Amino acid sequence: MNEDPMAAVAELLKLLDLEKIEENHYRGMSGTVGWRRVYGGQVLAQALVAGIRSVVPERSVHSLHGYFILPGDLKVPIDYEVEVLRDGGSFSTRRVKAIQHGRAIFVMVASFHKSETGLDHAVAMPDVPPPHELKNARELFSSKLAKLPDSMQRFWKRFLPIEFRPVDISRYMDRAHREAGQQIWFKAVDTLPDKPEVHAGILAYASDFALLETALAPHGKLLSDPDVRLASLDHALWLHRPVRADEWLLYSLDSPSTSGARGFCRGQIFSEDGTLVASTAQEGLMRIG
C-alpha cells in the first residue's frame, strides 16, 4: 500500500473498481497491508462490489454473510463470479464466489432491498470521547506513550487509506486481563466519490479490522505475540441506514465468547451523531502456542 495516505485512498478505490470480464464475472487485484496473504476485508469488499454491480441501483445492500475458505494469494488476481439467486418484488439475492488457482477462497451471499419506510429505532452510541479529542493510530503508536512491539505498531499504521483513532490504548500497555471490548473511530482519509458501492465497499473493508483481535483482551494476549495465530472464518455485515465512509464512524466491538480454538466477536458502527448505521459479527480461529 502506498505510504502517502491520499495516494493510498486512490489505490484502494482502484482495488474496488473491478475489471468486468463478462456478465456477472469480475476480476480484482490485491493490495498489501503487510501480511503474507490477502487481507480478508479486501476480499469481502471486492465481493460486495461485484454483487452490487449485478443489482439495479434502486436496491441497496442490507446484509451479507461470507466464509473465508482459503488464504488469498497476493501474487495473482482474484476472480469474482456472481450468481443471481433471486430478484423479487422488494429483494434481490446474490451469491458471490472468489476464486484463485481454480479454487474458491471465499464465498458470500448478499441481500439487497429497495427503499421502504417503516418502524425505526436503534440503540444509543456508547459514551466515548469524540474523534477530534483523540490521536490517530500513526501519531499514537509513534509516540513515547506506546512502547509496543514493532509488529503491533506496524499493524496499526499499515492501513493508510483509513484513519483509526482508538478510544483507549491501555490494553496495549500491559498484559492485564481486560474486558473483551473496545471502541475505535475510523474514516477514509480523503473525500470519496458519491457512489454507494464505494462507501459500502470501504465500510466492508474496514469492518474486518480489529474484530477478532478484540477476543484476545480477556486473555492478556496481543496480536503481535509470536504464539498467537488468528484467522477469520466467517464475517457478517448488516447495513441498517445510509452511511458515508469518509465521515467519522465509531466501531464499538465486543467478544461474548472464545472456546474450542475459536473466538466470536461482534461490532456496532455508529455515525458521529450517534446513529447506528451497521452491525457486524465474526468468528475466527484462535490458536495459542
N, C-alpha and C positions, 0 to 999 in steps of 0.2 A: 504494500500500500504506500502511496506517495507520502513523503514526510511533510509536505505542505498541506494543512488541513483543508483549505479551499480546493486545492487540486485533488485531494483525496475524495471530497464530495463528488466532484466531476467524475472521478474514476468509479466511484460506487454507482452513480447514475448510469454510467456506461455498462457496468456489470448487469444492471437491472433492465437495460434496453436489449432484450433478447433478439437474436437473429431468427427470422422466420424461415424455416427450411421448406415447409409445405403447410397445408391446412392443419392446424392443431398440433404442429410439431415445431419446436423451437430449440435453439442451441444457445448456451451461455458459457462464458469463460469464467475463470476463478481468480479472485484476488487472494492476497495472503495477509493474515493478521499475525504471522509469526509462528504458526503451528505447522506441523508436517502434513496435516490433512486439511481438507476444505472446511472452513468454519460452517457449522450447522445452520446458523442464521442466514448465511448466503444462499444455501440450497433452499431453505424454507422460503426466502423472499423471491428467488427466481421462479420457483414452482408456483407461488401465488401469482406472480405477474403473468406467467403462462396461462394460468386458469382465468385470470381477469380478462385477458385478451380474447377469450373464447365466448364471452358473455356480453350481451347488449349493455351499453353504458348506463341504462336506466336501473340496472341491478348491481348492487354493491355487495362485496363480501361481508358476511356477518360471522362466519365461523370456518375454521379449518382444523383438521386433525391429521397429523403426519407421523410416520415412523421412519427413523433412521436405521437403515439396514446394513450398510457397509460404509467404511470410511471413504471419503471422496479423494480422488487423485488430483493434486494441484496441476499436474503437467498436461492434462488432456481436457477438452471441452466436456460439458455435461449436456446431454440431450434430454429434452422435456417433452414427453408425449401426453397430450391432453385427451381424455376420453369423456365424451358427452354422455352423462348418465341420465339427465332429465332436464327438460325445460317445461315447467308447468306454468300455471296462471300467475303465480307470485314468486316462485322459487326456481332457481337453476342449480344443478349439482354437477360437479366435475371431479374426475379422478385424474391426478397428475402423477406421472412416474418419471423419476430422474434416473438416467441410465449412463453408465460408463463401462467401457470394456465389455459391452454386451450384457451387463448385469444391472439390475435395479439397485441403486444405492439409497433411494428414498422414495416413499410413496405417500401421497396426500389426497384426502378428499376434502373439498371445499364447497360451501353452500353460499348462494347469492340470493338476495332478496330485493324486490322492488320497494321503494319508499312507501311506508304507510304510517298513519297516525294511530296512537293507542295509549294505553296506560303508561305512566312514566314515573319511575322512582329509582334511586340509587343510593348506595352507602356513602357516607361522608369520607372525605380525604383525611388521612392521618394529620395530626397537628405537628408539622415539621417546619424548620426554617425555610424561607423562600430561597430560590436558587441564587439570587444576587448576593446573599449573605454567605455563600459557600465558595470554596475554591474548587476549580476544576481538577480533574484527576492528574493532569500533567503538572500543574502547579503544586498540588498537594503531595504527590509522591516524588517530587524533585526537591522538596524542602527538607530541612533537618528534622522536621516533626515526624517524618515517617522513615524509620530505619528498617526498611523491609528488604527481603532478599531481592536481588536484581531481577529474578524471574517474575516476581509479583509486581514490581514496578513496571516492567515491560508489559505485563498483562493489562494493566490499567491504562497505559499510554498508547497502546498499539491501535486502538480504534479511533483513528484520526478523524474520519468523517462525522463521528458522533461525539459530542461533548458530554462527559459524565461528571456529575457533581455528587459524590456520596454524602449523605447526611451525617454519618457517624463512622469514623475510621478506627475507633478504639479497639475493635476486634482484631485489627491487623497489628496492634501494638504489643500484644502479649498472647499467651496461649490459654487464657482463661476460657472455660466452657461458658458459652453465652446462649441467649435466646436465639432460636432459629428464625431470625427475621432481619431485614434491613430495608432502607429506603434510598433510592438513587434518583436524582434529577437527570434528565437527558434531553438532548435535541440535536438535530443536524446543525453543523457549524455554519451553514450558509443557507440562504433562501432557496427553496425548492420549487420546481415548476408546479403549476396548478393542475396536476394530473392525479386523479385518485389512485391510480396504480402505483405512482411514485411514493405517495405518503403511506399507503397500506404496505407496500413492499419494504420501505425503510423501517416502519414500525415492526414488521415481522423480523427484519434483520436484527434490530436492537433487542427484540423480546427474548432472544436466546442468550443474551448476555447476563451473567451472574445468577441465573435461576438456580442451576444445580449447585453452584458454589455456596449458596445460602444454607444448604443442608450440612455443611461442614462445621458451622459455628458451634453447635452443641457438643462437638467432639474435640474442640480445641485444635482443629486442623486448618491448614491453609492450602489453597490451590497449588501453591508453589512447593509444597512439601514433596520431597523425592519419592515418598512411599504412597502418595495419593494418585490414583488413576480414576478419572471421571470420563464418562461418555454418555451423551444424550441418547436415550432410547426412543422417546416419542415427544411430541410437542403439540399442544392445542392452543389456539388463539381465538378469542371471541371479540369482535368489534361491535360495541354497543351503540356508539354515536360517532358522528363525523370527527375526524382528527387531522391535525396538521403536525407532521413530524419535524418541522422547522420551528416549532414553538415549544416552550418548556413543558415537559411531561414528567410526572413523578411515578417511578416504578416502586411499588410497595410489595416486598417479597416475603414469603414465609415458607417454612418446610414442616408440614404436620408429622412426617414420618420418615424414618430410614430403617430398613430391615432387609435381610436376605441379600446383602450387597447391592441394594437398590435404594435410591433416595427419591422422595416425592416432594415437589415444590410447586408453589402457586404464586401468581402475581396479579396485582391490580394496577392499572395505569390510569392516572388522573391528569387532566389538563391543569394549567396553573390556577385557574379559577375554582378548582375543586371538583370538577365534573368527572365522573367515572366514564372513560371512553373505551376501555378494553380490559380484558382479563386473560390470563394465561395459566397453563398447567403443564408440568413436565415431569417425567420420571427418567432417571438416569442410572447407569451403572456406577457404583461407588465401591472400588476395591482399595483396601489399605494393606500395604505390605509388598 
